Amino acid sequence: MESYAFTLPMSVRDYECDMQGIVNNSVYQNYLEHARHEYLKSVGVDFTEYTRRGIHLVVVRAELDYRSPLQSGDLFRVALNFRRESRLKFAFYQDIYGMADNRLILNAKITGTALNARGRPEIPAELDLLME
């Protein structure tokens, strides 16, 4: 298994499941976003301060490969790495694993950028330092 910069344990809540009894595909985006935000908070990125400075982190592309379903009550972990993709883009490489059996649930690559106060792409220096 790959080593990750950050891992967040979570659990499936009943209301996240669809009529088939599995987590609805759209809910995985919430899991991924929550893990990204928790990671950024853990390394000192303050969204409130960024907003005050007119900086906005935005997703420009989301690629998700669903491998195995989660069901109500399942425990899982979202693991991620944060990497530079180009001068103005970064990506979160994220995997979700079931905790009971370590099975791969989902792979994702979420590509983003930062927009400055003028609405132009610009990566803040402190964010730049975090990228592998």
OpenMM code with the backbone's topology and positions (N, CA, C; nanometers):
from openmm import Vec3, app, unit

residues = "MET GLU SER TYR ALA PHE THR LEU PRO MET SER VAL ARG ASP TYR GLU CYS ASP MET GLN GLY ILE VAL ASN ASN SER VAL TYR GLN ASN TYR LEU GLU HIS ALA ARG HIS GLU TYR LEU LYS SER VAL GLY VAL ASP PHE THR GLU TYR THR ARG ARG GLY ILE HIS LEU VAL VAL VAL ARG ALA GLU LEU ASP TYR ARG SER PRO LEU GLN SER GLY ASP LEU PHE ARG VAL ALA LEU ASN PHE ARG ARG GLU SER ARG LEU LYS PHE ALA PHE TYR GLN ASP ILE TYR GLY MET ALA ASP ASN ARG LEU ILE LEU ASN ALA LYS ILE THR GLY THR ALA LEU ASN ALA ARG GLY ARG PRO GLU ILE PRO ALA GLU LEU ASP LEU LEU MET GLU".split()
positions = [
    Vec3(0.0838, -0.1183, 0.0000),
    Vec3(0.0000, 0.0000, 0.0000),
    Vec3(0.0884, 0.1247, 0.0000),
    Vec3(0.0452, 0.2230, -0.0713),
    Vec3(0.1146, 0.3511, -0.0807),
    Vec3(0.1177, 0.4197, 0.0562),
    Vec3(0.2203, 0.5022, 0.0785),
    Vec3(0.2194, 0.5825, 0.2008),
    Vec3(0.1506, 0.7149, 0.1694),
    Vec3(0.0828, 0.7690, 0.2683),
    Vec3(0.0001, 0.8872, 0.2484),
    Vec3(0.0427, 0.9996, 0.3420),
    Vec3(0.0192, 1.1227, 0.2980),
    Vec3(0.0485, 1.2400, 0.3796),
    Vec3(-0.0544, 1.2568, 0.4910),
    Vec3(-0.1758, 1.2048, 0.4697),
    Vec3(-0.2838, 1.2265, 0.5660),
    Vec3(-0.3869, 1.1161, 0.5504),
    Vec3(-0.4425, 1.0725, 0.6623),
    Vec3(-0.5493, 0.9727, 0.6622),
    Vec3(-0.6557, 1.0151, 0.7625),
    Vec3(-0.7814, 1.0043, 0.7230),
    Vec3(-0.8929, 1.0435, 0.8091),
    Vec3(-0.9919, 0.9280, 0.8213),
    Vec3(-1.0116, 0.8744, 0.9429),
    Vec3(-1.1131, 0.7706, 0.9616),
    Vec3(-1.2530, 0.8326, 0.9632),
    Vec3(-1.3484, 0.7605, 0.9055),
    Vec3(-1.4871, 0.8072, 0.8997),
    Vec3(-1.5800, 0.6865, 0.9085),
    Vec3(-1.7109, 0.7136, 0.9167),
    Vec3(-1.8095, 0.6053, 0.9145),
    Vec3(-1.9291, 0.6471, 0.8297),
    Vec3(-1.9944, 0.5467, 0.7725),
    Vec3(-2.1113, 0.5709, 0.6881),
    Vec3(-2.2331, 0.5938, 0.7773),
    Vec3(-2.3076, 0.6991, 0.7474),
    Vec3(-2.4317, 0.7293, 0.8181),
    Vec3(-2.5498, 0.6780, 0.7351),
    Vec3(-2.6558, 0.6385, 0.8043),
    Vec3(-2.7719, 0.5781, 0.7370),
    Vec3(-2.8237, 0.6624, 0.6211),
    Vec3(-2.8345, 0.7924, 0.6410),
    Vec3(-2.8961, 0.8787, 0.5393),
    Vec3(-2.8103, 0.8960, 0.4141),
    Vec3(-2.6875, 0.8450, 0.4155),
    Vec3(-2.6005, 0.8542, 0.2981),
    Vec3(-2.6239, 0.7403, 0.1986),
    Vec3(-2.7087, 0.6462, 0.2369),
    Vec3(-2.7325, 0.5285, 0.1528),
    Vec3(-2.8562, 0.5478, 0.0655),
    Vec3(-2.8528, 0.4856, -0.0509),
    Vec3(-2.9651, 0.4949, -0.1442),
    Vec3(-3.0569, 0.3736, -0.1281),
    Vec3(-3.1513, 0.3577, -0.2191),
    Vec3(-3.2486, 0.2485, -0.2102),
    Vec3(-3.1842, 0.1111, -0.2229),
    Vec3(-3.0643, 0.1046, -0.2780),
    Vec3(-2.9939, -0.0229, -0.2911),
    Vec3(-2.9219, -0.0608, -0.1618),
    Vec3(-2.9231, 0.0295, -0.0630),
    Vec3(-2.8586, 0.0017, 0.0645),
    Vec3(-2.7098, 0.0295, 0.0657),
    Vec3(-2.6611, 0.0985, -0.0362),
    Vec3(-2.5191, 0.1335, -0.0426),
    Vec3(-2.5042, 0.2858, -0.0478),
    Vec3(-2.3846, 0.3327, -0.0179),
    Vec3(-2.3590, 0.4766, -0.0220),
    Vec3(-2.3822, 0.5272, -0.1637),
    Vec3(-2.4624, 0.6317, -0.1757),
    Vec3(-2.4892, 0.6927, -0.3055),
    Vec3(-2.3602, 0.7496, -0.3622),
    Vec3(-2.3416, 0.7371, -0.4926),
    Vec3(-2.2153, 0.7792, -0.5555),
    Vec3(-2.1809, 0.9247, -0.5272),
    Vec3(-2.2794, 1.0123, -0.5159),
    Vec3(-2.2505, 1.1543, -0.4926),
    Vec3(-2.1926, 1.1808, -0.3537),
    Vec3(-2.2212, 1.0938, -0.2585),
    Vec3(-2.1749, 1.1127, -0.1205),
    Vec3(-2.0228, 1.1005, -0.1105),
    Vec3(-1.9634, 1.0206, -0.1977),
    Vec3(-1.8180, 1.0044, -0.1934),
    Vec3(-1.7461, 1.1375, -0.2145),
    Vec3(-1.8054, 1.2265, -0.2938),
    Vec3(-1.7462, 1.3596, -0.3125),
    Vec3(-1.7389, 1.4333, -0.1786),
    Vec3(-1.8417, 1.4176, -0.0948),
    Vec3(-1.8403, 1.4806, 0.0376),
    Vec3(-1.7296, 1.4228, 0.1249),
    Vec3(-1.7140, 1.2905, 0.1224),
    Vec3(-1.6068, 1.2280, 0.1998),
    Vec3(-1.4709, 1.2828, 0.1574),
    Vec3(-1.4500, 1.2893, 0.0268),
    Vec3(-1.3215, 1.3362, -0.0256),
    Vec3(-1.2963, 1.4816, 0.0126),
    Vec3(-1.3994, 1.5650, -0.0011),
    Vec3(-1.3834, 1.7066, 0.0323),
    Vec3(-1.3538, 1.7255, 0.1807),
    Vec3(-1.4256, 1.6525, 0.2653),
    Vec3(-1.4026, 1.6637, 0.4097),
    Vec3(-1.2582, 1.6268, 0.4441),
    Vec3(-1.2077, 1.5210, 0.3843),
    Vec3(-1.0686, 1.4803, 0.4099),
    Vec3(-0.9701, 1.5865, 0.3609),
    Vec3(-0.9951, 1.6454, 0.2451),
    Vec3(-0.9061, 1.7515, 0.1950),
    Vec3(-0.9041, 1.8698, 0.2912),
    Vec3(-1.0218, 1.9107, 0.3374),
    Vec3(-1.0294, 2.0242, 0.4300),
    Vec3(-0.9599, 1.9932, 0.5620),
    Vec3(-0.9801, 1.8736, 0.6141),
    Vec3(-0.9146, 1.8355, 0.7398),
    Vec3(-0.7628, 1.8313, 0.7228),
    Vec3(-0.7173, 1.7808, 0.6094),
    Vec3(-0.5731, 1.7802, 0.5824),
    Vec3(-0.5186, 1.9222, 0.5808),
    Vec3(-0.5822, 2.0098, 0.5045),
    Vec3(-0.5330, 2.1475, 0.4936),
    Vec3(-0.5346, 2.2176, 0.6291),
    Vec3(-0.6388, 2.1952, 0.7098),
    Vec3(-0.6404, 2.2520, 0.8455),
    Vec3(-0.5244, 2.1981, 0.9280),
    Vec3(-0.4957, 2.0687, 0.9125),
    Vec3(-0.3898, 2.0060, 0.9933),
    Vec3(-0.2509, 2.0601, 0.9612),
    Vec3(-0.2343, 2.1161, 0.8423),
    Vec3(-0.1035, 2.1722, 0.8036),
    Vec3(-0.1042, 2.3248, 0.8074),
    Vec3(-0.2084, 2.3822, 0.8685),
    Vec3(-0.2091, 2.5258, 0.8921),
    Vec3(-0.2734, 2.6131, 0.7864),
    Vec3(-0.3416, 2.5538, 0.6892),
    Vec3(-0.4111, 2.6353, 0.5889),
    Vec3(-0.5464, 2.6764, 0.6480),
    Vec3(-0.5671, 2.8056, 0.6616),
    Vec3(-0.6867, 2.8616, 0.7235),
    Vec3(-0.7779, 2.9188, 0.6143),
    Vec3(-0.8888, 2.8493, 0.5873),
    Vec3(-0.9803, 2.8929, 0.4812),
    Vec3(-1.0383, 3.0311, 0.5087),
    Vec3(-1.0658, 3.0613, 0.6357),
    Vec3(-1.1203, 3.1928, 0.6704),
    Vec3(-1.0209, 3.3021, 0.6354),
    Vec3(-0.8955, 3.2802, 0.6691),
    Vec3(-0.7916, 3.3786, 0.6374),
    Vec3(-0.7725, 3.3905, 0.4862),
    Vec3(-0.7752, 3.2776, 0.4172),
    Vec3(-0.7640, 3.2826, 0.2707),
    Vec3(-0.8763, 3.3683, 0.2115),
    Vec3(-0.9979, 3.3485, 0.2603),
    Vec3(-1.1116, 3.4251, 0.2094),
    Vec3(-1.0934, 3.5738, 0.2367),
    Vec3(-1.0466, 3.6078, 0.3563),
    Vec3(-1.0195, 3.7491, 0.3882),
    Vec3(-0.9183, 3.8097, 0.2913),
    Vec3(-0.8229, 3.7279, 0.2504),
    Vec3(-0.7194, 3.7745, 0.1573),
    Vec3(-0.7663, 3.7690, 0.0114),
    Vec3(-0.8877, 3.7207, -0.0105),
    Vec3(-0.9405, 3.7122, -0.1465),
    Vec3(-0.8923, 3.5910, -0.2226),
    Vec3(-0.8417, 3.4906, -0.1508),
    Vec3(-0.7914, 3.3680, -0.2133),
    Vec3(-0.8984, 3.2595, -0.2021),
    Vec3(-0.9243, 3.1924, -0.3130),
    Vec3(-1.0240, 3.0854, -0.3137),
    Vec3(-0.9634, 2.9610, -0.3777),
    Vec3(-0.9691, 2.8496, -0.3041),
    Vec3(-0.9252, 2.7206, -0.3578),
    Vec3(-1.0446, 2.6583, -0.4291),
    Vec3(-1.0254, 2.6209, -0.5547),
    Vec3(-1.1365, 2.5686, -0.6343),
    Vec3(-1.0980, 2.4374, -0.7025),
    Vec3(-1.1959, 2.3505, -0.7154),
    Vec3(-1.1795, 2.2253, -0.7896),
    Vec3(-1.2059, 2.2550, -0.9367),
    Vec3(-1.1154, 2.2096, -1.0224),
    Vec3(-1.1350, 2.2270, -1.1669),
    Vec3(-1.1638, 2.0943, -1.2376),
    Vec3(-1.1348, 1.9829, -1.1700),
    Vec3(-1.1615, 1.8515, -1.2300),
    Vec3(-1.1684, 1.7474, -1.1183),
    Vec3(-1.2633, 1.6556, -1.1303),
    Vec3(-1.2759, 1.5453, -1.0353),
    Vec3(-1.2848, 1.4147, -1.1134),
    Vec3(-1.1917, 1.3245, -1.0858),
    Vec3(-1.1902, 1.1922, -1.1486),
    Vec3(-1.2055, 1.0885, -1.0380),
    Vec3(-1.3115, 1.0084, -1.0431),
    Vec3(-1.3381, 0.9082, -0.9413),
    Vec3(-1.3572, 0.7723, -1.0061),
    Vec3(-1.2928, 0.6718, -0.9501),
    Vec3(-1.3105, 0.5335, -0.9932),
    Vec3(-1.3663, 0.4555, -0.8747),
    Vec3(-1.4918, 0.4119, -0.8882),
    Vec3(-1.5587, 0.3374, -0.7825),
    Vec3(-1.5191, 0.1904, -0.7939),
    Vec3(-1.4720, 0.1318, -0.6837),
    Vec3(-1.4215, -0.0061, -0.6849),
    Vec3(-1.5110, -0.1039, -0.6095),
    Vec3(-1.5650, -0.0603, -0.4957),
    Vec3(-1.6433, -0.1487, -0.4101),
    Vec3(-1.7366, -0.0612, -0.3255),
    Vec3(-1.8591, -0.1063, -0.2965),
    Vec3(-1.9525, -0.0201, -0.2234),
    Vec3(-1.9303, -0.0197, -0.0722),
    Vec3(-1.9738, 0.0883, -0.0108),
    Vec3(-1.9833, 0.0977, 0.1346),
    Vec3(-2.1309, 0.0898, 0.1720),
    Vec3(-2.1582, 0.0388, 0.2939),
    Vec3(-2.2948, 0.0280, 0.3435),
    Vec3(-2.3059, 0.0993, 0.4775),
    Vec3(-2.4286, 0.1190, 0.5208),
    Vec3(-2.4539, 0.1883, 0.6464),
    Vec3(-2.3746, 0.1257, 0.7608),
    Vec3(-2.3090, 0.2111, 0.8382),
    Vec3(-2.2318, 0.1652, 0.9533),
    Vec3(-2.0893, 0.1255, 0.9229),
    Vec3(-2.0543, 0.1106, 0.7959),
    Vec3(-1.9164, 0.0734, 0.7613),
    Vec3(-1.8185, 0.1796, 0.8096),
    Vec3(-1.7068, 0.1334, 0.8612),
    Vec3(-1.5962, 0.2219, 0.8966),
    Vec3(-1.4988, 0.2219, 0.7803),
    Vec3(-1.4457, 0.3391, 0.7489),
    Vec3(-1.3526, 0.3506, 0.6371),
    Vec3(-1.2545, 0.4629, 0.6649),
    Vec3(-1.1534, 0.4711, 0.5808),
    Vec3(-1.0578, 0.5814, 0.5936),
    Vec3(-1.0332, 0.6417, 0.4562),
    Vec3(-1.0172, 0.7727, 0.4560),
    Vec3(-0.9827, 0.8458, 0.3346),
    Vec3(-0.8367, 0.8861, 0.3487),
    Vec3(-0.7548, 0.8444, 0.2538),
    Vec3(-0.6112, 0.8738, 0.2568),
    Vec3(-0.5787, 0.9631, 0.1380),
    Vec3(-0.4803, 1.0519, 0.1567),
    Vec3(-0.4496, 1.1425, 0.0462),
    Vec3(-0.3035, 1.1825, 0.0409),
    Vec3(-0.2647, 1.2231, -0.0774),
    Vec3(-0.1375, 1.2910, -0.1036),
    Vec3(-0.1691, 1.4157, -0.1838),
    Vec3(-0.0873, 1.5171, -0.1656),
    Vec3(-0.1079, 1.6482, -0.2275),
    Vec3(0.0132, 1.6775, -0.3145),
    Vec3(-0.0104, 1.6985, -0.4441),
    Vec3(0.1017, 1.7150, -0.5373),
    Vec3(0.0779, 1.8297, -0.6347),
    Vec3(0.1877, 1.8871, -0.6789),
    Vec3(0.1833, 1.9887, -0.7845),
    Vec3(0.1598, 1.9171, -0.9170),
    Vec3(0.0729, 1.9723, -0.9992),
    Vec3(0.0472, 1.9186, -1.1326),
    Vec3(0.1090, 2.0073, -1.2403),
    Vec3(0.1090, 2.1362, -1.2168),
    Vec3(0.1681, 2.2329, -1.3098),
    Vec3(0.1933, 2.3610, -1.2305),
    Vec3(0.2362, 2.4640, -1.2994),
    Vec3(0.2662, 2.5899, -1.2312),
    Vec3(0.1441, 2.6456, -1.1572),
    Vec3(0.0251, 2.6210, -1.2106),
    Vec3(-0.0956, 2.6803, -1.1532),
    Vec3(-0.1993, 2.5791, -1.1045),
    Vec3(-0.1645, 2.4503, -1.1073),
    Vec3(-0.2594, 2.3482, -1.0634),
    Vec3(-0.1943, 2.2524, -0.9647),
    Vec3(-0.2776, 2.2019, -0.8769),
    Vec3(-0.2366, 2.0992, -0.7821),
    Vec3(-0.3396, 1.9869, -0.7871),
    Vec3(-0.3043, 1.8728, -0.7289),
    Vec3(-0.3989, 1.7606, -0.7254),
    Vec3(-0.3909, 1.6892, -0.5921),
    Vec3(-0.5056, 1.6450, -0.5475),
    Vec3(-0.5156, 1.5558, -0.4330),
    Vec3(-0.5393, 1.4167, -0.4899),
    Vec3(-0.4498, 1.3255, -0.4593),
    Vec3(-0.4669, 1.1851, -0.4954),
    Vec3(-0.5257, 1.1184, -0.3723),
    Vec3(-0.6489, 1.0698, -0.3842),
    Vec3(-0.7206, 1.0201, -0.2684),
    Vec3(-0.7698, 0.8776, -0.2910),
    Vec3(-0.7591, 0.7976, -0.1855),
    Vec3(-0.8093, 0.6609, -0.1865),
    Vec3(-0.8971, 0.6416, -0.0642),
    Vec3(-1.0016, 0.5634, -0.0795),
    Vec3(-1.0864, 0.5250, 0.0330),
    Vec3(-1.0735, 0.3743, 0.0505),
    Vec3(-1.0500, 0.3328, 0.1755),
    Vec3(-1.0356, 0.1913, 0.2099),
    Vec3(-1.1341, 0.1551, 0.3202),
    Vec3(-1.1930, 0.0352, 0.3114),
    Vec3(-1.2730, -0.0174, 0.4208),
    Vec3(-1.1812, -0.0526, 0.5363),
    Vec3(-1.2223, -0.0223, 0.6583),
    Vec3(-1.1359, -0.0490, 0.7741),
    Vec3(-1.1391, -0.1967, 0.8142),
    Vec3(-1.2520, -0.2634, 0.7960),
    Vec3(-1.2636, -0.4025, 0.8404),
    Vec3(-1.1735, -0.4957, 0.7615),
    Vec3(-1.1634, -0.4730, 0.6304),
    Vec3(-1.0896, -0.5669, 0.5459),
    Vec3(-0.9850, -0.5000, 0.4567),
    Vec3(-0.9674, -0.3707, 0.4733),
    Vec3(-0.8681, -0.2939, 0.3962),
    Vec3(-0.8938, -0.2972, 0.2454),
    Vec3(-1.0179, -0.3264, 0.2061),
    Vec3(-1.0479, -0.3305, 0.0623),
    Vec3(-1.0540, -0.1888, 0.0060),
    Vec3(-1.0109, -0.1761, -0.1176),
    Vec3(-1.0144, -0.0475, -0.1857),
    Vec3(-1.1580, -0.0177, -0.2280),
    Vec3(-1.2080, 0.0960, -0.1852),
    Vec3(-1.3442, 0.1376, -0.2162),
    Vec3(-1.3459, 0.2310, -0.3371),
    Vec3(-1.2497, 0.3236, -0.3414),
    Vec3(-1.2512, 0.4275, -0.4438),
    Vec3(-1.1123, 0.4877, -0.4601),
    Vec3(-1.0771, 0.5217, -0.5837),
    Vec3(-0.9583, 0.6037, -0.6146),
    Vec3(-1.0093, 0.7345, -0.6722),
    Vec3(-0.9426, 0.8439, -0.6382),
    Vec3(-0.9825, 0.9725, -0.6952),
    Vec3(-0.8611, 1.0612, -0.7171),
    Vec3(-0.8724, 1.1433, -0.8179),
    Vec3(-0.7760, 1.2509, -0.8412),
    Vec3(-0.8590, 1.3780, -0.8534),
    Vec3(-0.8383, 1.4688, -0.7598),
    Vec3(-0.9110, 1.5951, -0.7576),
    Vec3(-0.8111, 1.7055, -0.7899),
    Vec3(-0.8295, 1.7694, -0.9036),
    Vec3(-0.7388, 1.8745, -0.9494),
    Vec3(-0.7985, 2.0100, -0.9147),
    Vec3(-0.7130, 2.0985, -0.8654),
    Vec3(-0.7606, 2.2307, -0.8273),
    Vec3(-0.6598, 2.3386, -0.8563),
    Vec3(-0.7007, 2.4599, -0.8272),
    Vec3(-0.6127, 2.5761, -0.8353),
    Vec3(-0.6562, 2.6740, -0.7273),
    Vec3(-0.5819, 2.7803, -0.7137),
    Vec3(-0.6191, 2.8892, -0.6234),
    Vec3(-0.6412, 3.0133, -0.7083),
    Vec3(-0.7459, 3.0864, -0.6760),
    Vec3(-0.7738, 3.2119, -0.7450),
    Vec3(-0.7429, 3.3272, -0.6509),
    Vec3(-0.6707, 3.4270, -0.7012),
    Vec3(-0.6373, 3.5431, -0.6189),
    Vec3(-0.7550, 3.6412, -0.6165),
    Vec3(-0.7367, 3.7542, -0.5505),
    Vec3(-0.8438, 3.8531, -0.5348),
    Vec3(-0.8930, 3.9084, -0.6688),
    Vec3(-0.8126, 3.8985, -0.7720),
    Vec3(-0.8520, 3.9440, -0.9060),
    Vec3(-0.9172, 3.8316, -0.9877),
    Vec3(-0.9331, 3.7135, -0.9260),
    Vec3(-0.9942, 3.6009, -0.9954),
    Vec3(-0.9005, 3.5273, -1.0887),
    Vec3(-0.7719, 3.5513, -1.0745),
    Vec3(-0.6705, 3.4886, -1.1598),
    Vec3(-0.6034, 3.3738, -1.0837),
    Vec3(-0.5662, 3.2663, -1.1538),
    Vec3(-0.4951, 3.1564, -1.0877),
    Vec3(-0.3612, 3.2027, -1.0303),
    Vec3(-0.3391, 3.1695, -0.9042),
    Vec3(-0.2132, 3.2017, -0.8364),
    Vec3(-0.2039, 3.1145, -0.7118),
    Vec3(-0.1004, 3.0338, -0.7029),
    Vec3(-0.0826, 2.9450, -0.5883),
    Vec3(-0.0158, 3.0234, -0.4753),
    Vec3(-0.0788, 3.0324, -0.3567),
    Vec3(-0.0161, 3.1012, -0.2441),
    Vec3(0.1138, 3.0311, -0.2034),
    Vec3(0.2114, 3.1090, -0.1607),
    Vec3(0.3438, 3.0550, -0.1267),
    Vec3(0.3355, 2.9446, -0.0223),
    Vec3(0.2531, 2.9630, 0.0814),
    Vec3(0.2451, 2.8620, 0.1875),
    Vec3(0.1850, 2.7313, 0.1370),
    Vec3(0.0969, 2.7382, 0.0397),
    Vec3(0.0401, 2.6176, -0.0204),
    Vec3(0.1434, 2.5502, -0.1100),
    Vec3(0.2182, 2.6309, -0.1797),
    Vec3(0.3235, 2.5811, -0.2686),
    Vec3(0.4243, 2.4955, -0.1921),
    Vec3(0.4545, 2.5343, -0.0686),
    Vec3(0.5519, 2.4611, 0.0129),
    Vec3(0.5031, 2.3225, 0.0532),
    Vec3(0.3727, 2.3006, 0.0529),
    Vec3(0.3164, 2.1718, 0.0952),
    Vec3(0.3213, 2.0648, -0.0126),
    Vec3(0.3376, 2.1065, -0.1367),
    Vec3(0.3267, 2.0117, -0.2477),
    Vec3(0.4515, 1.9271, -0.2642),
    Vec3(0.4274, 1.7987, -0.2921),
    Vec3(0.5382, 1.7053, -0.3156),
    Vec3(0.5979, 1.7288, -0.4524),
] * unit.nanometer
topology = app.Topology()
chain = topology.addChain("A")
for resn in residues:
    res = topology.addResidue(resn, chain)
    for name in ("N", "CA", "C"):
        topology.addAtom(name, app.Element.getBySymbol(name[0]), res)
